[in-house]
Amino acid sequence: MGSNAKGAILALMGFAVYSLHDVIIKVLGASYQPAQILFFSVLLGFPLTTVMLIRDSSGESLKPRRPLWTWIRTVAVCITGLSAFYAFSKLPLAQTYAIIFATPLLITVLSIPILGETVRLRRWAAVIVGLMGVMVVLRPGETELGLGHLAALVAAFSSAIASIIVRKIGHEERSIVLLLYPMLANFVIMGAWLPFIYEPMPGMHLAGLGAIAAMALIAMLCMIFAYKVGEAVVVAPMQYSQILWASLYGWFFFGESVDSATMIGAAIIIASGLYILFREGNSDASENTPVLRTRSRPETGTAPRVGAYLRRMNKRKK
């Protein structure tokens, strides 16, 4: 088996686990506010962050070198986590994923003002077609749009902001800073909110929170190894397999059926995202390749980013 095939299989495994992770969020979302789930998810994610801090030998301050961009990104990550958790609790899994898949399209648009990227006609056409796919999924006028749909759209937009800022300042800012600040902000903000919304959690639900943390770790490890053995241009598109896992898990756990509009819209969004992904891989088409590299899933500030670990590994090799 070739290295790219191994990378693709590992990525498929990782996204299968990530989707199961989201199933538990949806289950818990029926009983608890997203802020409560997010708070405990962050709390259980801190051990990994502590390991990264212990292994960081640079001895530098944890103050950000680009404070304004770091704080904008921190706010964006917090909004992504809260919005995504809410969307998962209110919408069918497949529909939530289909809307959030618009993130690479929004990254392409945001790369113009933030990175100074030149987006030519073909990529603009892909963005427009992809956003039309989002409208197919939402079907305004035919279906009643609720806060869950708005939350999914907000999650896609804020995730795009967070991702594009990483591309802008990632070569200057340390990975541990980009990781730690969103986690701390989530912990403080959701912790301050918790006394007003807290609901006691039985042992089974506490175990579910532990399962979320464990699955996030397992999925992240799968993605790390996937990007280590395979090329990013092969591994990154595997993120779209989540629509298949969402359809399967949604049917098995919640009795959800995927309507034709969601599947058609998702297909349009995925096709547009793949076109942009491969187009940016062409050095003649993109100077900054804002969408490529280690695409995995929206960052929610509950666990370390895959890209952060890969950069640390590369630095140790050097």
N, C-alpha and C positions, 0 to 999 in steps of 0.2 A: 504494500500500500504506500503510495506516495505521500510526501509530507503535507501537500495541500489537502489531500483526501483525509488525512488524519486530523488536520486542523479543522476541516469542515465538520467532521463527525464529532469532535470535541465541542465545537461551537453549538451544534445541534443539541448535544446533551446539556450544555450549559443553559441554553434557552428553554429547554424542556423543564429544567429545575427552576429557572426564574419564573416561568409561567405557573408552576405549581406553588411557588412562593406567593404569587399574586392571587391564587385561589384561596389561600389561607387569609390573606388580607380582605378578600371579598366576604369570606365567611365571618370574620371578626367584625367587618364593617356593618353587618346587620344588627350588631348589638352595641357597638361602641363608636364614639366620634373618631374621625380620622386623626385628630390631634393626639388622642390617647394612644392609638396604635402606633403613630409615628414616634411619640416620646419613648415608648418602651423599645421600639425597634432601634432607635438611636442609642439608648442606654445599653442594649445588648451588643451593639456594634462597637462600643468603645474598647473592648479588649484588643481587637485587631489594630485599632489606632494606637493604643499603648505600645503594642509590639513594634509598630513602625517608628514611634518616638524613641523607644529604647535602642533600636538598631540604627537610628540616625546619628552618624558620627561627625557631622559637619560642625557641630558646636555653635551654629548660628542662632540668632534670635528668631523667635516665631512671629515677629512683627512682619507684616507683608511689605514687600518692596514696591508693589503697586497697590496701595491701600484702596483707592477709589474703585478700581476694577475688581479688586478682591471682594469688596463689600457688595458691589452690584451683583457679582456672581453668587455671593452667599445668599442674598435675598432671593435671587432667581431659583437657586436650588431648594430653598425652604418652600417657596411657592409651588415648585414642581412636586415635591413630596406630598404636600397637603392636597393639592389638586388631583394628583394621580391616585392617591389613596381614596379620595372621595369618589372619583369617577369609577374606580373598580367596585366600590360598594353599591353604586347606583345603576350602572349600565351592564349589559352583557359583556363578557370578557372580550369577545371578538370585535365588538363595536368599539370598545375602549382602545384596543390595540390599533385598529384601523385609523382612528383619529390621531393617536399619538405618533403613528408612522409618518405624519406630515412634518415631523421635526427636521429631517434633512432638507426638505423643501424650504422651510423657514430659515434654516442655517444658511442656505445659499443666498437668500434675500438679505439677511443680516450681515453677510460677509462683505457687502458693498460698503455700508457706512463704517463698519467696525474694523475691517481688515484692509479696506481699499481694493477689494477683489473686483476684477472686471468680469461681469457676467454677460456673455454674449447671447445671441438670439436663441441658440439651441437649448441652452440651459434655462433661459427665461420661458421658452415654450414648455419645457419639462415641468417647471414650477407651476405654470398656469394649468397645465393638464392635471397635475397632481392635486392642486387645490380644487379643481372641478371634481376630482374623485372624492375629496372630503365632502363636498356638497351632495354627491350621490349618497354617501353614507348617512349624512344628516337628514336629507330629504325635507328641507324646510317647506312648510305648507301642507305636506302630506302626513307628517308625524309631529306629535307634540314634543318640542324641544324643552328639556329641563336643565336644572343646574348640573346634572351629571355630564351632559354634553358640553356645557360651558366649561366645566372643570377639566375635561379632557383636552379641549382646545387651549385652555390656559396652560395646562401641563406641557403641551407640545411647544407653545411659544416660549415659556420660561425655560424649558429644557434647551431650546435652541440658543437662547441668550447665554445660558451657562456654558454650553459647549463652545460657542464662538469666542467667548472670553478666554477659555482655556487655550484656544489656539493663539489668541493675541498675546497673552502674558505667560503662557506655559514655559517658554524658554528662559524667562527671567525669574518667575516665582517658583519656590520650592514646592514639590508635590505634597509634602506634609502640611504646608500652609493651606493649599487649595483643598485639602481633605479636611483639616481640622476645623476651619472656621465655619463651614456649613453645618457640621455635626454639633459644634458648640452652640451655634445660633438656634438650631432645631431644639436642642436640649433646653436652652434657656427659655425660648418663646413658648414651646409646647408645654414645658414644665410650669410656666407662669399661668398658662391657660388651664392646666389640668385640674386645679381645685374646683373650677366651675363646671366641669363636664365629667369628672371622674365617675366611673361605674365600677363597683367591685367585680373582680374577675375570678371565676372559679378555676380550679387546677387545670382543667382541660384547655381553657383559653390561655392560661399562662404557658402551658406546654406549646400551644400554637404560636405564641410569640417566640419561644425558644426555637421552634421549627423554622420560623421565618429567618432568624439569625443564622441558623445552621445551613439552610438552603441558599442564602445569600453568599455564604462562604464557599459552599460546594460549587455553585454556579460560577462564582468569580474565579475559582481555581481552574475550572474547565476552560473559561475564556482566556485566562493567562497562558495556559499550555497551548490552547488553540492558536493564539497569536505568536507563540514562540516557535511552533513547528510549521505553521502555514503562513502564506502571504495575506496581508490585510485585505487585499482586493478579493480574495476568495473567502476569507473568514467573515468579514463585515456583512455581506448580504445574508448570512445565516440568521441575522436578527429578525428577518421577515418570516422565519419559520414559526414565530410566536403566534401568528394568526391561525396556523394549523393546530398548535397545542391549545390555543384558546378555544377553538371550535370543539376539540375533543373533550377538554376538561369542562367547558361550559355545558356540553351535552351530558357528560357523565355525572358531574357533581350537582348541577343546578337545573338540569332539564332544559337548557337553553337551545334554541334552534337558530341557525344563522340564516337570515333572509337573503334573498338574491341581491338586493340593493347593497347590503353590507359587503358581500363577496365581490360584486362588480366594482364598487367603490374602492375596496381594499386592493383589488388587482390593479386598478388604475394608479393608486398612490404608490404601490410597490414598484410598478413598472417605471414610474417617474423617478422614484428614489434610486432605483438601480441604474437608470440612465445617468443620473447626476453623479452617482458613485463612480461608475466606470469612466465617465467623461472627465471628472476631476483627477482620475488616475493618469490621464494623459497630460504630460508636462506642457504641451502646447495649448491646452485649454484652461489651465488653472495655475496661478502662481502660488496660491496658499493652500490648495486642497483642503478647504475647511471641513468637508464632510467625511473624508477618508479616515485613515488611521484606525484607531481602536473603537469602532462603533459597537456598542453593546445594548444599552437600554438607558432611559432617562435617569439622570443622577438625582437621587432623593435625599442625599446627605445622611443616609442611615448606615452606609458601609463604604469601605474604600473603593475608589475607582480602579478599574482594570489598568487604565493607562498609567496611573501613578506607580503601580507595582512594576510594570514593564520598564518604565524609565529608571527606576531604582535598580532593577536587575541589569540593565544596560550599562549604568554607571559603574556598578561593581565589576562588570566584565572588563571595562576599560581601566 
